[in-house]
Amino acid sequence: MVKDMTWLTTSFYDRWRIIIFTSSAPVSARTKFLVRFLFMLCFIACNYIVYISAMGAYKAHRHRFIWGDKIMS
């Protein structure tokens, strides 16, 4: 019962961190799968956005769009 009360009084972010990154979270396997799946989707989406941004910045730098007269407005 003390363990249940400790789990219920932890903050929201600590619960999410424990569910995603440890196997000792006192939640159902279905909840663990759902939270980890959502985290994976968000992580992949953020990495994709960073990749697209880096490729765009590299292309702009290679074509000298940033420093030259060809600045896009």
Biopython code that builds the backbone (N, CA, C, O; Angstrom):
import numpy as np
from Bio.PDB.StructureBuilder import StructureBuilder

atoms = [
    (1, "MET", "N", (0.820, -1.187, 0.000)),
    (1, "MET", "CA", (0.000, 0.000, 0.000)),
    (1, "MET", "C", (0.871, 1.261, 0.000)),
    (1, "MET", "O", (0.515, 2.268, -0.612)),
    (2, "VAL", "N", (1.989, 1.199, 0.676)),
    (2, "VAL", "CA", (2.894, 2.354, 0.681)),
    (2, "VAL", "C", (3.444, 2.592, -0.721)),
    (2, "VAL", "O", (3.597, 3.737, -1.145)),
    (3, "LYS", "N", (3.738, 1.517, -1.434)),
    (3, "LYS", "CA", (4.251, 1.650, -2.798)),
    (3, "LYS", "C", (3.208, 2.297, -3.715)),
    (3, "LYS", "O", (3.547, 3.121, -4.564)),
    (4, "ASP", "N", (1.936, 1.918, -3.537)),
    (4, "ASP", "CA", (0.867, 2.527, -4.333)),
    (4, "ASP", "C", (0.722, 4.012, -4.027)),
    (4, "ASP", "O", (0.534, 4.823, -4.934)),
    (5, "MET", "N", (0.809, 4.362, -2.763)),
    (5, "MET", "CA", (0.694, 5.772, -2.387)),
    (5, "MET", "C", (1.893, 6.573, -2.906)),
    (5, "MET", "O", (1.744, 7.724, -3.317)),
    (6, "THR", "N", (3.060, 5.971, -2.884)),
    (6, "THR", "CA", (4.247, 6.647, -3.412)),
    (6, "THR", "C", (4.077, 6.903, -4.904)),
    (6, "THR", "O", (4.419, 7.978, -5.397)),
    (7, "TRP", "N", (3.554, 5.922, -5.616)),
    (7, "TRP", "CA", (3.330, 6.081, -7.055)),
    (7, "TRP", "C", (2.305, 7.174, -7.333)),
    (7, "TRP", "O", (2.476, 7.965, -8.261)),
    (8, "LEU", "N", (1.248, 7.221, -6.541)),
    (8, "LEU", "CA", (0.202, 8.212, -6.766)),
    (8, "LEU", "C", (0.640, 9.630, -6.420)),
    (8, "LEU", "O", (0.078, 10.588, -6.951)),
    (9, "THR", "N", (1.627, 9.787, -5.547)),
    (9, "THR", "CA", (2.063, 11.133, -5.177)),
    (9, "THR", "C", (3.253, 11.615, -5.996)),
    (9, "THR", "O", (3.700, 12.746, -5.804)),
    (10, "THR", "N", (3.779, 10.803, -6.898)),
    (10, "THR", "CA", (4.876, 11.276, -7.747)),
    (10, "THR", "C", (4.331, 12.240, -8.792)),
    (10, "THR", "O", (3.155, 12.183, -9.154)),
    (11, "SER", "N", (5.183, 13.109, -9.261)),
    (11, "SER", "CA", (4.746, 14.099, -10.242)),
    (11, "SER", "C", (4.495, 13.439, -11.596)),
    (11, "SER", "O", (4.932, 12.321, -11.868)),
    (12, "PHE", "N", (3.781, 14.174, -12.418)),
    (12, "PHE", "CA", (3.397, 13.664, -13.734)),
    (12, "PHE", "C", (4.620, 13.311, -14.575)),
    (12, "PHE", "O", (4.648, 12.257, -15.211)),
    (13, "TYR", "N", (5.626, 14.174, -14.588)),
    (13, "TYR", "CA", (6.802, 13.948, -15.425)),
    (13, "TYR", "C", (7.633, 12.779, -14.915)),
    (13, "TYR", "O", (8.210, 12.031, -15.705)),
    (14, "ASP", "N", (7.694, 12.622, -13.609)),
    (14, "ASP", "CA", (8.413, 11.466, -13.062)),
    (14, "ASP", "C", (7.710, 10.158, -13.421)),
    (14, "ASP", "O", (8.368, 9.159, -13.712)),
    (15, "ARG", "N", (6.397, 10.163, -13.400)),
    (15, "ARG", "CA", (5.655, 8.957, -13.809)),
    (15, "ARG", "C", (5.953, 8.603, -15.262)),
    (15, "ARG", "O", (6.223, 7.446, -15.580)),
    (16, "TRP", "N", (5.902, 9.604, -16.143)),
    (16, "TRP", "CA", (6.168, 9.348, -17.556)),
    (16, "TRP", "C", (7.593, 8.840, -17.761)),
    (16, "TRP", "O", (7.821, 7.924, -18.550)),
    (17, "ARG", "N", (8.542, 9.430, -17.055)),
    (17, "ARG", "CA", (9.932, 8.995, -17.174)),
    (17, "ARG", "C", (10.091, 7.553, -16.712)),
    (17, "ARG", "O", (10.790, 6.766, -17.350)),
    (18, "ILE", "N", (9.444, 7.210, -15.609)),
    (18, "ILE", "CA", (9.538, 5.842, -15.094)),
    (18, "ILE", "C", (8.862, 4.851, -16.036)),
    (18, "ILE", "O", (9.391, 3.764, -16.267)),
    (19, "ILE", "N", (7.718, 5.205, -16.576)),
    (19, "ILE", "CA", (7.012, 4.304, -17.496)),
    (19, "ILE", "C", (7.816, 4.080, -18.769)),
    (19, "ILE", "O", (7.908, 2.952, -19.253)),
    (20, "ILE", "N", (8.397, 5.141, -19.314)),
    (20, "ILE", "CA", (9.094, 5.033, -20.598)),
    (20, "ILE", "C", (10.433, 4.327, -20.459)),
    (20, "ILE", "O", (10.760, 3.468, -21.279)),
    (21, "PHE", "N", (11.211, 4.667, -19.446)),
    (21, "PHE", "CA", (12.599, 4.230, -19.409)),
    (21, "PHE", "C", (12.912, 3.097, -18.434)),
    (21, "PHE", "O", (14.049, 2.627, -18.403)),
    (22, "THR", "N", (11.950, 2.648, -17.645)),
    (22, "THR", "CA", (12.225, 1.535, -16.738)),
    (22, "THR", "C", (11.184, 0.445, -16.921)),
    (22, "THR", "O", (10.124, 0.677, -17.501)),
    (23, "SER", "N", (11.488, -0.727, -16.431)),
    (23, "SER", "CA", (10.531, -1.832, -16.518)),
    (23, "SER", "C", (9.802, -2.044, -15.198)),
    (23, "SER", "O", (9.008, -2.978, -15.081)),
    (24, "SER", "N", (10.052, -1.205, -14.211)),
    (24, "SER", "CA", (9.465, -1.415, -12.886)),
    (24, "SER", "C", (8.272, -0.506, -12.601)),
    (24, "SER", "O", (7.920, -0.326, -11.436)),
    (25, "ALA", "N", (7.652, 0.061, -13.599)),
    (25, "ALA", "CA", (6.507, 0.940, -13.377)),
    (25, "ALA", "C", (5.278, 0.103, -13.018)),
    (25, "ALA", "O", (4.997, -0.901, -13.673)),
    (26, "PRO", "N", (4.545, 0.516, -11.979)),
    (26, "PRO", "CA", (3.369, -0.260, -11.567)),
    (26, "PRO", "C", (2.121, 0.066, -12.385)),
    (26, "PRO", "O", (1.094, 0.460, -11.831)),
    (27, "VAL", "N", (2.213, -0.098, -13.686)),
    (27, "VAL", "CA", (1.075, 0.101, -14.585)),
    (27, "VAL", "C", (0.943, -1.131, -15.465)),
    (27, "VAL", "O", (1.834, -1.980, -15.500)),
    (28, "SER", "N", (-0.154, -1.220, -16.163)),
    (28, "SER", "CA", (-0.392, -2.396, -16.995)),
    (28, "SER", "C", (0.531, -2.398, -18.212)),
    (28, "SER", "O", (1.079, -1.366, -18.599)),
    (29, "ALA", "N", (0.685, -3.560, -18.794)),
    (29, "ALA", "CA", (1.522, -3.693, -19.992)),
    (29, "ALA", "C", (0.939, -2.882, -21.148)),
    (29, "ALA", "O", (1.678, -2.350, -21.976)),
    (30, "ARG", "N", (-0.370, -2.793, -21.200)),
    (30, "ARG", "CA", (-1.036, -2.022, -22.249)),
    (30, "ARG", "C", (-0.681, -0.534, -22.135)),
    (30, "ARG", "O", (-0.409, 0.127, -23.138)),
    (31, "THR", "N", (-0.688, -0.022, -20.907)),
    (31, "THR", "CA", (-0.335, 1.381, -20.686)),
    (31, "THR", "C", (1.132, 1.632, -21.023)),
    (31, "THR", "O", (1.465, 2.640, -21.647)),
    (32, "LYS", "N", (2.001, 0.723, -20.614)),
    (32, "LYS", "CA", (3.423, 0.861, -20.949)),
    (32, "LYS", "C", (3.622, 0.900, -22.454)),
    (32, "LYS", "O", (4.362, 1.737, -22.971)),
    (33, "PHE", "N", (2.950, -0.020, -23.161)),
    (33, "PHE", "CA", (3.084, -0.058, -24.615)),
    (33, "PHE", "C", (2.595, 1.242, -25.242)),
    (33, "PHE", "O", (3.258, 1.798, -26.118)),
    (34, "LEU", "N", (1.448, 1.725, -24.802)),
    (34, "LEU", "CA", (0.873, 2.940, -25.374)),
    (34, "LEU", "C", (1.780, 4.153, -25.145)),
    (34, "LEU", "O", (2.031, 4.927, -26.068)),
    (35, "VAL", "N", (2.265, 4.313, -23.924)),
    (35, "VAL", "CA", (3.112, 5.465, -23.607)),
    (35, "VAL", "C", (4.435, 5.373, -24.364)),
    (35, "VAL", "O", (4.906, 6.372, -24.908)),
    (36, "ARG", "N", (5.035, 4.192, -24.403)),
    (36, "ARG", "CA", (6.302, 4.029, -25.123)),
    (36, "ARG", "C", (6.127, 4.214, -26.620)),
    (36, "ARG", "O", (7.011, 4.758, -27.282)),
    (37, "PHE", "N", (4.996, 3.770, -27.165)),
    (37, "PHE", "CA", (4.718, 3.942, -28.588)),
    (37, "PHE", "C", (4.554, 5.427, -28.928)),
    (37, "PHE", "O", (5.089, 5.899, -29.931)),
    (38, "LEU", "N", (3.815, 6.160, -28.090)),
    (38, "LEU", "CA", (3.651, 7.599, -28.321)),
    (38, "LEU", "C", (4.978, 8.333, -28.212)),
    (38, "LEU", "O", (5.254, 9.244, -28.993)),
    (39, "PHE", "N", (5.802, 7.939, -27.241)),
    (39, "PHE", "CA", (7.122, 8.547, -27.107)),
    (39, "PHE", "C", (7.969, 8.270, -28.352)),
    (39, "PHE", "O", (8.665, 9.159, -28.843)),
    (40, "MET", "N", (7.907, 7.033, -28.859)),
    (40, "MET", "CA", (8.678, 6.677, -30.049)),
    (40, "MET", "C", (8.229, 7.508, -31.258)),
    (40, "MET", "O", (9.061, 7.996, -32.023)),
    (41, "LEU", "N", (6.913, 7.666, -31.427)),
    (41, "LEU", "CA", (6.408, 8.467, -32.551)),
    (41, "LEU", "C", (6.872, 9.920, -32.450)),
    (41, "LEU", "O", (7.299, 10.505, -33.446)),
    (42, "CYS", "N", (6.790, 10.500, -31.260)),
    (42, "CYS", "CA", (7.236, 11.885, -31.077)),
    (42, "CYS", "C", (8.735, 12.018, -31.303)),
    (42, "CYS", "O", (9.190, 12.992, -31.904)),
    (43, "PHE", "N", (9.503, 11.044, -30.825)),
    (43, "PHE", "CA", (10.950, 11.072, -30.991)),
    (43, "PHE", "C", (11.325, 10.989, -32.473)),
    (43, "PHE", "O", (12.196, 11.727, -32.934)),
    (44, "ILE", "N", (10.676, 10.102, -33.210)),
    (44, "ILE", "CA", (10.956, 9.964, -34.643)),
    (44, "ILE", "C", (10.547, 11.233, -35.395)),
    (44, "ILE", "O", (11.269, 11.688, -36.283)),
    (45, "ALA", "N", (9.396, 11.804, -35.046)),
    (45, "ALA", "CA", (8.938, 13.027, -35.714)),
    (45, "ALA", "C", (9.905, 14.185, -35.458)),
    (45, "ALA", "O", (10.223, 14.941, -36.376)),
    (46, "CYS", "N", (10.370, 14.326, -34.225)),
    (46, "CYS", "CA", (11.321, 15.406, -33.913)),
    (46, "CYS", "C", (12.641, 15.199, -34.646)),
    (46, "CYS", "O", (13.217, 16.154, -35.167)),
    (47, "ASN", "N", (13.119, 13.971, -34.690)),
    (47, "ASN", "CA", (14.361, 13.699, -35.415)),
    (47, "ASN", "C", (14.206, 13.964, -36.903)),
    (47, "ASN", "O", (15.137, 14.453, -37.543)),
    (48, "TYR", "N", (13.060, 13.653, -37.458)),
    (48, "TYR", "CA", (12.802, 13.909, -38.876)),
    (48, "TYR", "C", (12.810, 15.419, -39.156)),
    (48, "TYR", "O", (13.370, 15.865, -40.157)),
    (49, "ILE", "N", (12.192, 16.191, -38.277)),
    (49, "ILE", "CA", (12.165, 17.646, -38.451)),
    (49, "ILE", "C", (13.568, 18.231, -38.353)),
    (49, "ILE", "O", (13.924, 19.122, -39.124)),
    (50, "VAL", "N", (14.368, 17.735, -37.408)),
    (50, "VAL", "CA", (15.752, 18.203, -37.283)),
    (50, "VAL", "C", (16.548, 17.842, -38.530)),
    (50, "VAL", "O", (17.338, 18.652, -39.016)),
    (51, "TYR", "N", (16.347, 16.632, -39.053)),
    (51, "TYR", "CA", (17.051, 16.195, -40.263)),
    (51, "TYR", "C", (16.689, 17.082, -41.459)),
    (51, "TYR", "O", (17.574, 17.521, -42.194)),
    (52, "ILE", "N", (15.404, 17.344, -41.654)),
    (52, "ILE", "CA", (14.959, 18.184, -42.771)),
    (52, "ILE", "C", (15.527, 19.600, -42.615)),
    (52, "ILE", "O", (15.963, 20.199, -43.599)),
    (53, "SER", "N", (15.527, 20.135, -41.400)),
    (53, "SER", "CA", (16.068, 21.476, -41.168)),
    (53, "SER", "C", (17.564, 21.529, -41.448)),
    (53, "SER", "O", (18.050, 22.484, -42.055)),
    (54, "ALA", "N", (18.287, 20.516, -41.013)),
    (54, "ALA", "CA", (19.739, 20.495, -41.240)),
    (54, "ALA", "C", (20.056, 20.374, -42.729)),
    (54, "ALA", "O", (20.974, 21.027, -43.224)),
    (55, "MET", "N", (19.310, 19.553, -43.432)),
    (55, "MET", "CA", (19.542, 19.419, -44.874)),
    (55, "MET", "C", (19.214, 20.723, -45.600)),
    (55, "MET", "O", (19.918, 21.096, -46.538)),
    (56, "GLY", "N", (18.167, 21.414, -45.184)),
    (56, "GLY", "CA", (17.828, 22.705, -45.791)),
    (56, "GLY", "C", (18.882, 23.759, -45.505)),
    (56, "GLY", "O", (19.234, 24.549, -46.382)),
    (57, "ALA", "N", (19.386, 23.773, -44.282)),
    (57, "ALA", "CA", (20.433, 24.735, -43.934)),
    (57, "ALA", "C", (21.714, 24.435, -44.708)),
    (57, "ALA", "O", (22.392, 25.353, -45.169)),
    (58, "TYR", "N", (22.049, 23.150, -44.850)),
    (58, "TYR", "CA", (23.246, 22.777, -45.607)),
    (58, "TYR", "C", (23.102, 23.169, -47.073)),
    (58, "TYR", "O", (24.047, 23.676, -47.678)),
    (59, "LYS", "N", (21.933, 22.937, -47.641)),
    (59, "LYS", "CA", (21.706, 23.293, -49.050)),
    (59, "LYS", "C", (21.772, 24.812, -49.242)),
    (59, "LYS", "O", (22.342, 25.291, -50.222)),
    (60, "ALA", "N", (21.190, 25.566, -48.307)),
    (60, "ALA", "CA", (21.233, 27.025, -48.404)),
    (60, "ALA", "C", (22.664, 27.530, -48.264)),
    (60, "ALA", "O", (23.068, 28.464, -48.957)),
    (61, "HIS", "N", (23.422, 26.920, -47.377)),
    (61, "HIS", "CA", (24.814, 27.338, -47.203)),
    (61, "HIS", "C", (25.657, 26.976, -48.422)),
    (61, "HIS", "O", (26.516, 27.750, -48.842)),
    (62, "ARG", "N", (25.406, 25.792, -48.990)),
    (62, "ARG", "CA", (26.164, 25.345, -50.157)),
    (62, "ARG", "C", (25.909, 26.252, -51.365)),
    (62, "ARG", "O", (26.821, 26.523, -52.146)),
    (63, "HIS", "N", (24.678, 26.715, -51.510)),
    (63, "HIS", "CA", (24.336, 27.592, -52.632)),
    (63, "HIS", "C", (24.526, 29.064, -52.286)),
    (63, "HIS", "O", (24.187, 29.942, -53.080)),
    (64, "ARG", "N", (25.063, 29.332, -51.110)),
    (64, "ARG", "CA", (25.350, 30.676, -50.621)),
    (64, "ARG", "C", (24.113, 31.575, -50.610)),
    (64, "ARG", "O", (24.199, 32.766, -50.909)),
    (65, "PHE", "N", (22.958, 30.993, -50.262)),
    (65, "PHE", "CA", (21.741, 31.787, -50.123)),
    (65, "PHE", "C", (21.776, 32.635, -48.866)),
    (65, "PHE", "O", (21.102, 33.663, -48.798)),
    (66, "ILE", "N", (22.538, 32.229, -47.882)),
    (66, "ILE", "CA", (22.530, 32.914, -46.600)),
    (66, "ILE", "C", (23.387, 34.178, -46.654)),
    (66, "ILE", "O", (22.986, 35.218, -46.132)),
    (67, "TRP", "N", (24.571, 34.098, -47.283)),
    (67, "TRP", "CA", (25.529, 35.187, -47.184)),
    (67, "TRP", "C", (25.557, 36.100, -48.416)),
    (67, "TRP", "O", (26.059, 37.221, -48.340)),
    (68, "GLY", "N", (25.030, 35.636, -49.535)),
    (68, "GLY", "CA", (25.189, 36.410, -50.761)),
    (68, "GLY", "C", (24.010, 37.316, -51.076)),
    (68, "GLY", "O", (23.203, 37.648, -50.208)),
    (69, "ASP", "N", (23.935, 37.701, -52.330)),
    (69, "ASP", "CA", (22.856, 38.560, -52.796)),
    (69, "ASP", "C", (21.563, 37.805, -53.004)),
    (69, "ASP", "O", (20.516, 38.414, -53.228)),
    (70, "LYS", "N", (21.620, 36.494, -52.932)),
    (70, "LYS", "CA", (20.453, 35.686, -53.237)),
    (70, "LYS", "C", (19.629, 35.364, -51.996)),
    (70, "LYS", "O", (19.020, 34.296, -51.931)),
    (71, "ILE", "N", (19.594, 36.248, -51.022)),
    (71, "ILE", "CA", (18.820, 36.011, -49.809)),
    (71, "ILE", "C", (17.335, 36.002, -50.186)),
    (71, "ILE", "O", (16.823, 36.932, -50.809)),
    (72, "MET", "N", (16.672, 34.931, -49.787)),
    (72, "MET", "CA", (15.253, 34.800, -50.121)),
    (72, "MET", "C", (14.440, 35.693, -49.182)),
    (72, "MET", "O", (14.687, 35.716, -47.976)),
    (73, "SER", "N", (13.483, 36.417, -49.726)),
    (73, "SER", "CA", (12.662, 37.295, -48.876)),
    (73, "SER", "C", (11.217, 36.846, -48.891)),
    (73, "SER", "O", (10.373, 37.459, -48.237)),
]
sb = StructureBuilder()
sb.init_structure("model")
sb.init_model(0)
sb.init_chain("A")
sb.init_seg("    ")
for serial, (resi, resn, name, xyz) in enumerate(atoms, 1):
    if name == "N":
        sb.init_residue(resn, " ", resi, " ")
    sb.init_atom(name, np.array(xyz, "f"), 0.0, 1.0, " ", f" {name:<3s}", serial, name[0])
structure = sb.get_structure()
